């Protein structure tokens, strides 16, 4: 992307942009027509720049793939990304603090509710004011359109925005926070669970206000499901498109069942994440309160430590949670993304999670795995795997020392062959053993160009131990 930061306090501020008024927050039971599933507007021609005064800095923006719409209020700017990697453009708001909290300042990402846009964060909340006064940067993404329910292309749009923001502005990548209400609560929890790549923005803590954490449950509590079944949303019912609904949720609740589907709980990815869940007791969308309770209890069962507060109230609204209190909770946390110790994770696609690059046997399915990293023993235990074709370990991120003996213990649940690739080898190992027996090339391989050693395990049912000797 064409981004240049130029120190300049003299640039003129852009003309004010009339804020579009959004409709009041609507219930998911409201009958609606599907949105027009096509990009709005046309890409701008490449070349040239648009400049705006942003907190004493001038951001020179290449008009392709990004353009400036204007400033809805002082210190807040609306931008549009044309090149998102999806067929949807992405309008978003960005707030610049009057005085950043240090050379690298925290970033707050705020996710809007159902039927609203990114601009509703200005109309319905004071998060931009609260965060900017703390010296934080603030972003409110659209997520492709107003009804996105964490659909993959919406999450891709959000990632593209956060990639741009964290490159363009001096953000503290250990203090990126998320907050969301209703559909936005589902969006922030799902984004946190599915985006764990150290090369991109990861949340240090999140606030979930009565989120749609189970889209299946939302479906069965909606009078009109036309929107959810639209071809550009989930493309059918939860029975027909079970995986599609589950990957856009963090728990998958069947009607009448008090516990989530244990094979589709992306919530396990959130166990170590500081989280504040909030709801009001008489919210008219009672199923969302139930989802919040089940989600919190499930995380407790998994030995997570989310906070849960249930206030008094009878409205489904942002206003029931104080913005100062939400930001105060977030401000107490920094990112703890160490892969050391024991962790369970559910992958929904080929991607990087912590220090592991996952390649699935079959796409459009989940890949569970558990690992234990012990830096003192220079050992990786990788087990409870399913639908895993290959996993590449970033040994530096994992804390494994390839100049010494590395031990790898494997265990699979589906009995399928797996490949474990370890990087960081400039020369081939002198010996590779499986359960103490030297293995001939074919059971393992060395690639000098990529500096990797690959273990090929065909029977991990008995937890074989591999030993790689430098």
C-alpha positions in Angstrom: 0.0 0.0 0.0 1.2 3.5 -0.7 1.6 5.0 2.7 4.0 7.8 3.7 4.3 9.5 7.1 5.4 13.1 6.9 5.9 15.2 10.0 3.9 18.4 9.3 1.6 20.4 11.5 0.9 23.0 8.8 -1.4 21.0 6.5 -4.9 22.2 6.3 -7.6 20.0 7.8 -10.0 18.5 5.3 -13.5 19.8 4.9 -16.0 18.5 7.4 -18.1 15.6 6.2 -21.8 15.4 7.0 -22.3 12.4 9.2 -24.8 9.9 7.9 -27.5 9.2 10.4 -28.1 5.5 11.0 -31.3 3.8 11.9 -31.9 2.8 15.6 -30.4 -0.6 16.5 -32.8 -3.2 15.3 -33.6 -6.7 16.6 -32.4 -9.7 14.7 -36.1 -10.7 14.6 -36.8 -7.7 12.3 -37.7 -8.7 8.7 -35.1 -7.3 6.4 -34.1 -7.7 2.8 -30.6 -8.9 2.1 -28.1 -6.2 1.4 -26.9 -5.5 -2.1 -23.9 -7.9 -2.2 -21.6 -5.9 -4.4 -18.9 -3.3 -3.9 -20.1 0.3 -3.7 -18.3 2.8 -5.9 -15.5 2.4 -8.3 -11.7 2.1 -7.6 -9.9 5.3 -8.0 -7.1 5.7 -10.6 -3.6 5.1 -9.3 -1.1 7.9 -8.7 -1.3 11.1 -6.7 -1.9 11.6 -3.0 -4.5 13.0 -0.7 -3.1 14.7 2.5 -4.8 15.4 5.8 -3.7 16.9 9.0 -3.7 14.1 11.5 -2.7 14.9 15.1 0.3 17.0 14.0 1.3 14.5 11.4 0.5 14.5 7.7 -0.5 11.2 6.2 0.1 11.2 2.5 -2.3 8.5 1.1 -2.0 6.9 -2.3 -5.5 7.2 -3.7 -5.3 3.7 -4.9 -6.0 1.6 -2.9 -7.1 4.2 -0.2 -9.0 7.4 -0.3 -10.0 10.0 2.2 -13.7 10.9 2.5 -13.5 13.6 5.2 -13.6 14.4 8.9 -16.9 13.7 10.7 -15.5 15.5 13.8 -12.2 17.0 14.9 -9.5 14.3 15.1 -11.6 11.6 13.4 -11.3 10.8 9.7 -13.2 8.5 7.4 -11.2 6.5 4.9 -12.0 3.9 2.3 -9.8 1.0 1.3 -10.4 -0.2 -2.2 -8.0 -3.1 -2.2 -9.0 -5.4 0.6 -8.4 -8.8 -0.9 -12.2 -9.3 -1.1 -14.8 -8.0 -3.6 -15.9 -5.4 -0.9 -14.5 -2.0 -0.3 -14.0 -1.1 3.3 -14.9 2.3 4.7 -13.7 2.9 8.3 -13.2 5.6 10.8 -9.8 6.4 12.5 -9.4 8.6 15.5 -6.0 10.3 16.3 -5.4 11.4 19.9 -4.5 15.0 20.6 -1.4 13.8 22.5 -0.5 10.1 21.8 0.3 8.1 25.0 4.0 7.6 24.2 6.0 7.1 21.0 3.9 3.9 20.4 0.3 4.3 21.6 -2.5 1.8 22.2 -5.1 1.2 19.6 -8.8 0.6 20.3 -10.9 -1.2 17.6 -14.7 -0.8 18.0 -17.1 -3.1 16.2 -20.6 -1.9 15.4 -23.9 -3.6 16.0 -26.3 -5.3 13.5 -27.9 -3.0 10.9 -25.5 -0.1 11.7 -22.3 1.1 10.1 -18.9 2.2 11.4 -20.3 5.7 11.7 -22.7 4.6 14.4 -19.8 4.4 16.8 -19.7 8.2 16.7 -23.5 8.5 17.0 -24.2 5.9 19.7 -21.0 5.8 21.8 -18.3 8.0 23.2 -15.5 5.5 22.5 -13.7 7.8 20.1 -13.7 10.6 22.7 -12.8 8.3 25.6 -9.9 6.6 23.8 -8.5 9.8 22.2 -8.4 11.5 25.6 -6.3 8.6 26.9 -3.9 9.1 24.1 -5.0 6.0 22.1 -5.7 5.6 18.4 -9.2 4.4 17.6 -10.5 2.5 14.6 -14.1 1.6 13.7 -14.3 -0.8 10.7 -17.4 -1.5 8.7 -16.6 -5.1 8.1 -17.8 -5.0 4.4 -21.5 -4.3 5.2 -24.0 -3.7 8.0 -25.1 -7.3 8.6 -21.8 -9.2 8.4 -21.9 -11.6 11.4 -18.2 -12.3 11.2 -18.5 -13.7 7.7 -14.9 -14.5 6.4 -14.7 -11.7 3.8 -15.8 -9.2 6.5 -13.0 -10.4 8.8 -10.6 -10.1 5.9 -11.6 -6.5 5.4 -11.0 -5.8 9.1 -7.6 -7.4 9.0 -6.7 -5.3 6.0 -7.7 -2.1 7.8 -5.7 -3.1 10.9 -2.7 -4.0 8.7 -2.9 -0.5 7.2 -3.3 1.3 10.5 -0.5 -0.6 12.3 1.8 0.2 9.4 0.8 3.8 9.0 0.7 4.9 12.6 3.0 4.3 15.6 0.8 1.7 17.4 1.9 -0.3 20.4 1.3 -3.8 19.1 1.2 -5.2 22.6 -1.8 -2.9 23.5 -4.3 -3.4 20.7 -7.8 -3.7 22.3 -11.2 -4.7 20.9 -14.8 -3.9 22.0 -18.1 -4.8 20.3 -21.8 -4.7 21.0 -24.4 -7.2 19.8 -23.2 -8.4 16.3 -20.1 -6.4 17.1 -19.5 -8.4 20.2 -19.7 -11.6 18.1 -17.3 -9.9 15.6 -14.7 -8.9 18.2 -14.7 -12.4 19.9 -14.5 -14.2 16.6 -11.7 -12.0 15.3 -9.7 -12.5 18.4 -10.1 -16.3 18.1 -9.3 -16.6 14.4 -6.4 -14.0 14.1 -3.4 -15.2 16.1 -0.7 -14.6 13.6 2.2 -12.7 15.2 2.7 -10.9 11.8 -0.7 -9.2 12.2 -2.6 -7.3 14.9 -3.7 -9.4 17.8 -5.9 -8.3 20.7 -4.4 -7.9 24.1 -7.8 -7.8 25.7 -11.5 -7.5 24.6 -14.9 -6.4 25.8 -17.9 -8.3 24.6 -21.3 -6.5 25.2 -24.1 -9.1 24.6 -22.4 -10.5 21.5 -23.8 -12.8 18.9 -21.3 -15.4 19.9 -23.3 -18.2 18.3 -24.7 -17.4 14.9 -26.6 -20.8 14.8 -28.5 -19.6 17.9 -29.2 -16.3 16.3 -30.6 -18.1 13.3 -33.0 -20.1 15.4 -34.1 -17.0 17.3 -34.9 -15.0 14.1 -38.3 -14.7 12.6 -36.9 -14.0 9.1 -33.7 -15.9 8.2 -33.5 -14.6 4.6 -30.5 -12.5 5.3 -28.5 -15.3 6.9 -29.4 -17.8 4.1 -28.4 -15.3 1.4 -25.8 -16.7 -1.0 -23.3 -14.1 0.0 -23.8 -14.7 3.7 -24.0 -18.4 4.9 -25.8 -19.8 1.8 -28.3 -21.9 3.7 -29.4 -23.0 7.1 -27.2 -24.2 10.0 -28.1 -27.8 9.1 -27.0 -27.3 5.5 -24.0 -25.0 6.3 -22.9 -26.2 9.7 -19.2 -25.3 9.3 -19.9 -21.9 7.8 -22.0 -20.9 10.8 -19.6 -22.4 13.4 -16.5 -20.6 12.0 -18.2 -17.2 12.3 -19.0 -18.0 16.0 -17.0 -18.7 19.1 -19.5 -21.2 20.5 -21.9 -23.3 18.5 -25.1 -23.8 20.4 -27.9 -26.3 19.4 -31.4 -25.2 20.3 -32.3 -26.5 23.7 -28.7 -27.5 24.7 -27.0 -25.6 27.5 -23.4 -26.4 26.3 -21.6 -25.7 23.0 -20.5 -28.3 20.4 -17.1 -29.4 21.7 -15.9 -30.0 18.1 -16.6 -26.4 17.0 -15.7 -24.2 20.0 -13.3 -21.5 18.8 -13.7 -20.3 22.3 -10.8 -22.5 23.3 -8.5 -20.1 21.4 -9.6 -17.3 23.8 -8.7 -19.1 27.1 -5.6 -16.9 27.8 -7.2 -13.6 26.6 -8.3 -11.1 29.2 -12.0 -10.6 28.5 -14.9 -8.7 30.0 -18.4 -10.0 29.1 -21.4 -7.8 29.8 -25.2 -8.0 29.5 -28.3 -6.6 31.2 -30.8 -8.9 32.8 -34.0 -7.9 30.9 -32.5 -7.3 27.5 -35.4 -7.9 25.0 -33.0 -10.1 23.0 -32.9 -12.7 25.7 -31.1 -15.3 23.5 -28.1 -13.0 23.4 -28.0 -12.8 27.2 -28.2 -16.6 27.3 -25.3 -16.8 24.7 -23.2 -14.5 26.9 -23.8 -16.6 30.0 -23.1 -19.9 28.2 -19.9 -18.4 26.6 -18.6 -17.2 29.9 -19.3 -20.4 31.7 -17.7 -22.4 28.9 -14.5 -20.4 29.2 -14.5 -20.9 32.9 -14.8 -24.6 32.3 -11.8 -24.4 30.0 -9.9 -22.7 32.8 -10.2 -19.3 31.2 -10.7 -16.2 33.4 -13.2 -13.9 31.7 -15.0 -11.4 33.8 -18.8 -11.4 33.6 -21.1 -8.6 34.8 -24.8 -8.6 34.4 -26.4 -5.2 34.9 -29.9 -4.1 35.2 -31.8 -2.9 32.2 -34.5 -3.6 29.7 -33.0 -2.2 26.5 -30.6 -3.7 23.9 -28.2 -0.7 23.6 -24.6 0.4 23.8 -25.6 2.8 26.6 -25.9 0.1 29.3 -22.1 -0.3 29.5 -20.0 2.8 30.5 -17.3 3.5 27.9 -14.9 4.7 30.7 -15.3 1.4 32.6 -14.7 -0.6 29.4 -11.5 1.3 28.5 -10.3 1.1 32.1 -10.6 -2.7 32.0 -8.7 -2.8 28.7 -6.0 -0.4 29.8 -4.9 -2.9 32.5 -3.6 -5.5 30.0 -0.8 -6.0 27.5 -0.5 -8.8 25.0 0.7 -12.1 26.5 1.1 -14.4 23.4 3.8 -16.7 24.7 3.4 -20.2 23.2 5.2 -21.8 26.1 3.2 -24.2 28.2 0.1 -26.2 27.2 -2.5 -24.7 24.8 -5.4 -26.1 22.8 -6.4 -24.5 19.5 -9.0 -24.9 16.8 -7.9 -23.8 13.3 -10.6 -23.0 10.7 -8.4 -22.6 7.7 -4.8 -22.7 6.5 -3.1 -19.9 8.4 -0.5 -19.0 11.1 -1.5 -19.5 14.7 1.1 -18.4 17.3 4.3 -20.0 16.0 2.6 -22.7 13.9 1.7 -22.5 10.2 -1.2 -24.9 9.7 -2.0 -26.8 6.4 -5.2 -28.8 6.6 -6.0 -32.2 5.0 -9.4 -30.9 4.0 -10.6 -27.3 3.7 -13.9 -26.0 5.1 -13.4 -28.0 8.2 -11.8 -27.5 11.6 -8.4 -28.7 12.6 -7.9 -29.1 16.4 -4.5 -29.5 18.0 -2.9 -29.2 21.4 0.7 -28.4 22.1 3.1 -28.2 25.0 6.3 -26.2 24.5 9.0 -26.6 27.2 12.0 -24.4 26.5 14.1 -25.9 29.3 13.7 -29.4 27.8 13.9 -28.1 24.2 10.8 -30.1 23.5 7.5 -29.9 21.6 4.6 -32.2 22.3 1.9 -31.9 19.6 -1.2 -34.1 20.0 -5.0 -34.3 19.7 -4.6 -33.5 16.0 -7.3 -34.0 13.3 -7.5 -32.9 9.7 -3.8 -31.8 9.9 -1.6 -32.4 6.8 1.4 -30.3 7.7 2.4 -28.0 10.5 5.5 -25.7 10.2 7.1 -24.6 13.5 8.8 -21.2 13.8 11.5 -22.5 16.2 12.6 -19.0 17.2 9.0 -18.0 18.2 8.6 -21.4 19.8 11.7 -21.0 21.9 13.4 -24.2 20.5 17.1 -24.2 20.1 18.0 -26.0 16.8 21.7 -25.9 17.7 20.9 -28.5 20.4 18.9 -31.7 20.4 15.2 -31.0 19.7 12.6 -33.5 20.9 9.2 -33.8 19.2 6.4 -36.0 20.5 3.4 -36.6 18.3 -0.1 -37.8 18.9 -3.0 -37.9 16.5 -6.8 -38.5 16.9 -7.6 -39.3 13.3 -4.8 -41.7 12.5 -3.8 -39.9 9.3 -0.1 -39.2 8.4 1.3 -35.8 9.4 4.3 -33.8 8.5 6.0 -31.6 11.1 8.4 -29.0 9.6 10.9 -27.2 11.8 12.8 -24.2 10.5 16.1 -22.8 11.7 18.5 -25.5 10.3 21.4 -24.2 8.3 22.8 -27.7 7.8 21.3 -31.2 7.9 21.0 -32.9 11.3 23.7 -35.6 12.0 21.0 -38.0 13.2 17.2 -38.2 13.4 15.7 -40.9 15.7 12.2 -42.2 16.3 11.7 -43.9 19.6 15.5 -44.3 19.8 15.9 -45.9 16.4 17.8 -44.0 13.7 15.5 -43.2 10.8 16.6 -43.2 7.1 15.9 -40.4 4.8 12.3 -40.8 3.6 11.0 -40.8 7.1 12.5 -37.3 7.4 14.1 -34.8 5.0 16.2 -31.7 5.0 15.7 -28.7 2.7 18.9 -26.6 2.5 17.1 -23.8 0.6 14.5 -23.2 3.3 16.6 -24.4 6.2 14.0 -26.9 7.4 13.8 -30.4 8.7 10.6 -32.3 8.0 9.4 -35.3 10.1 7.0 -37.6 8.3 4.9 -39.5 10.9 2.6 -42.2 9.6 1.5 -43.7 13.0 1.3 -41.3 15.9 -1.3 -43.2 17.9 1.3 -44.4 20.5 2.9 -40.9 20.9 6.3 -41.7 19.2 9.2 -39.5 20.3 11.4 -38.0 17.6 14.9 -36.7 18.4 16.7 -34.4 16.1 20.4 -34.2 16.7 22.4 -31.3 15.2 
